[in-house]
């Protein structure tokens, strides 16, 4: 479901989709027993439940029914076409040349690469969001070039929670240090060990300044043999390049307020990967799982989360394109 969540986004109050249909959550138009109404509001937990129900009981089985050979496919291939059907409807899949070619026994990857890019229009206009989604689905189905190059995506990065710090007064303010500690543990795995290795790293940071000070972080990283820069002009391309080099990226963002108008003193996490097409970044968030739509946090498990481009992007690049804060390290 990660690819669907990354590209659909989530809205907890009902709205009309492009076709004028009342919609809520991750694109849900109907509950188990009734259609969505424009007056409806739901919780994040309900949005997750509705998406899971749609995928597990409607779109997933629907894809397998329309494409019987898919029962022999890998899970990522089924997930890619489930995303396609979720976006466009099972009816579109049923009448598509994509389906007819697959039923005729043509090479699945070739068919997907040739057919999915046709579905990027609203009327005659090309929608960039649909271009990204189709690219993501193709890469998920056929396999991303990153995997072929020998790097993992997401990268294998240890997870440290700032919440369990044993250092007095630091647990709620050491997100920057916990994120950079995960960078150190990835590039210099012999340097840190144990579940609270971010406390070890924080002690090093405090030799140079406060945990919130970027210069103190850079000096601490340098003491571990890591050359890095603090940049305030980053964008998605920088994240993709670093992940492709095998280097995770600590990033600062605003976690208070709605995604449309983020606020607050800021928070740090580390980007460890991205979904095909960069519809979402995969992160280790040391504080837990952020509620990206409305702000704040609604969970304490922060490892390997998918944060959508739609809702995390405005929180990271607050002042517009190429304004993202990040620590860019050398391998």
Secondary structure as GFF3:
##gff-version 3
##sequence-region A 1 331
A	DSSP	alpha_helix	2	8	.	.	.	ID=ss1
A	DSSP	beta_strand	11	16	.	.	.	ID=ss2
A	DSSP	beta_strand	22	25	.	.	.	ID=ss3
A	DSSP	alpha_helix	44	54	.	.	.	ID=ss4
A	DSSP	pi_helix	55	59	.	.	.	ID=ss5
A	DSSP	alpha_helix	60	66	.	.	.	ID=ss6
A	DSSP	three_ten_helix	68	72	.	.	.	ID=ss7
A	DSSP	alpha_helix	75	88	.	.	.	ID=ss8
A	DSSP	alpha_helix	90	94	.	.	.	ID=ss9
A	DSSP	alpha_helix	97	103	.	.	.	ID=ss10
A	DSSP	alpha_helix	108	115	.	.	.	ID=ss11
A	DSSP	three_ten_helix	116	118	.	.	.	ID=ss12
A	DSSP	beta_strand	121	122	.	.	.	ID=ss13
A	DSSP	beta_strand	125	126	.	.	.	ID=ss14
A	DSSP	alpha_helix	128	142	.	.	.	ID=ss15
A	DSSP	alpha_helix	145	149	.	.	.	ID=ss16
A	DSSP	three_ten_helix	162	164	.	.	.	ID=ss17
A	DSSP	alpha_helix	175	187	.	.	.	ID=ss18
A	DSSP	alpha_helix	197	205	.	.	.	ID=ss19
A	DSSP	alpha_helix	214	223	.	.	.	ID=ss20
A	DSSP	beta_strand	228	234	.	.	.	ID=ss21
A	DSSP	alpha_helix	236	244	.	.	.	ID=ss22
A	DSSP	beta_strand	249	253	.	.	.	ID=ss23
A	DSSP	three_ten_helix	259	261	.	.	.	ID=ss24
A	DSSP	beta_strand	267	274	.	.	.	ID=ss25
A	DSSP	three_ten_helix	276	278	.	.	.	ID=ss26
A	DSSP	beta_strand	280	284	.	.	.	ID=ss27
A	DSSP	beta_strand	289	290	.	.	.	ID=ss28
A	DSSP	beta_strand	297	299	.	.	.	ID=ss29
A	DSSP	beta_strand	305	308	.	.	.	ID=ss30
A	DSSP	alpha_helix	309	316	.	.	.	ID=ss31
A	DSSP	beta_strand	324	329	.	.	.	ID=ss32
###
